Amino acid sequence: MTAIGSLRGSRADRIRDLLLIAYENTANEGKTRELLRLSIAEGTRFPEMVDCLHEQFIAPTLAALTGLVEQGIARVYTGCGGRHAGRARDFDFSRCRLASGV
């Protein structure tokens, strides 16, 4: 996975690039693609495999995506004359999920 620090452009550009890289890594990497397919099809029978996929691929991608979104929100809140300063810091991103389980 590409380090978040190596992505360039606006936050929207970096989010798009991160998602494209994640997609390309999944689509082009045979083992990752097949592990994802197997996890979806047989994940209930092999929870350790799902945990491994989540730890190795999904969690780092979501962490990078969450970081970019948090940066964007913080910038918006701090860039509006201080009226909303601190709100981004108070937002609980850990409760947000893009998808429930794999």
C-alpha positions as CSV (number, residue, x, y, z in Angstrom):
1,M,0.0,0.0,0.0
2,T,1.3,3.5,-0.8
3,A,2.1,5.6,2.2
4,I,-0.4,8.4,2.8
5,G,2.5,10.9,2.9
6,S,3.4,10.1,-0.8
7,L,0.0,11.1,-2.1
8,R,-0.1,14.6,-3.6
9,G,-2.8,17.2,-4.5
10,S,-5.9,18.3,-2.8
11,R,-7.5,16.1,-0.1
12,A,-10.1,15.1,-2.7
13,D,-7.3,14.1,-5.1
14,R,-5.6,12.1,-2.4
15,I,-8.7,10.3,-1.4
16,R,-9.5,9.4,-5.0
17,D,-5.9,8.3,-5.5
18,L,-5.9,6.2,-2.3
19,L,-9.1,4.4,-3.4
20,L,-7.8,3.8,-6.9
21,I,-4.5,2.4,-5.5
22,A,-6.5,0.1,-3.1
23,Y,-8.7,-1.0,-6.0
24,E,-5.8,-1.6,-8.4
25,N,-3.9,-3.6,-5.7
26,T,-7.0,-5.7,-5.2
27,A,-7.8,-6.2,-8.8
28,N,-4.2,-6.8,-10.0
29,E,-2.8,-8.8,-7.1
30,G,-4.0,-12.3,-7.6
31,K,-3.6,-13.5,-4.0
32,T,-5.3,-10.4,-2.6
33,R,-8.2,-10.7,-5.1
34,E,-8.7,-14.4,-4.4
35,L,-8.5,-13.9,-0.6
36,L,-11.1,-11.2,-0.8
37,R,-13.4,-13.4,-2.9
38,L,-12.9,-16.4,-0.6
39,S,-13.5,-14.2,2.5
40,I,-16.8,-12.9,1.1
41,A,-17.9,-16.4,0.0
42,E,-16.7,-18.4,3.0
43,G,-15.9,-15.8,5.7
44,T,-18.3,-17.3,8.2
45,R,-16.5,-20.6,8.0
46,F,-13.0,-19.1,8.2
47,P,-13.1,-16.1,10.6
48,E,-9.3,-16.1,11.0
49,M,-8.9,-15.6,7.3
50,V,-11.3,-12.6,7.4
51,D,-9.4,-11.2,10.4
52,C,-6.1,-11.5,8.5
53,L,-7.5,-9.8,5.4
54,H,-8.9,-7.0,7.6
55,E,-5.6,-6.6,9.4
56,Q,-3.4,-6.7,6.3
57,F,-5.5,-4.7,3.8
58,I,-8.7,-3.2,5.0
59,A,-7.6,-1.6,8.3
60,P,-4.6,0.2,6.8
61,T,-6.7,1.5,3.9
62,L,-9.5,2.7,6.2
63,A,-6.9,4.3,8.5
64,A,-5.4,6.2,5.6
65,L,-8.8,7.2,4.3
66,T,-9.9,8.3,7.8
67,G,-6.8,10.4,8.2
68,L,-7.5,12.2,5.0
69,V,-11.1,12.9,5.9
70,E,-10.1,14.0,9.4
71,Q,-7.5,16.4,7.9
72,G,-10.2,17.8,5.5
73,I,-12.7,18.3,8.3
74,A,-10.2,19.9,10.6
75,R,-9.2,22.3,7.8
76,V,-12.8,23.3,7.2
77,Y,-13.5,23.9,10.9
78,T,-10.4,25.8,11.5
79,G,-10.7,27.8,8.3
80,C,-14.0,29.4,9.1
81,G,-12.9,32.2,11.4
82,G,-12.7,30.0,14.5
83,R,-16.5,29.6,14.8
84,H,-16.2,25.9,14.7
85,A,-12.7,25.4,16.1
86,G,-12.5,22.1,18.0
87,R,-15.5,20.5,16.5
88,A,-13.4,18.2,14.2
89,R,-11.3,17.3,17.3
90,D,-14.5,16.4,19.2
91,F,-15.9,14.3,16.4
92,D,-15.7,10.6,17.2
93,F,-14.4,9.0,13.9
94,S,-14.0,5.6,15.6
95,R,-17.8,5.2,15.5
96,C,-17.9,5.7,11.7
97,R,-17.8,2.7,9.4
98,L,-17.7,2.6,5.7
99,A,-19.0,-1.0,5.7
100,S,-19.9,-3.5,8.4
101,G,-17.6,-6.5,8.2
102,V,-16.3,-8.3,5.2
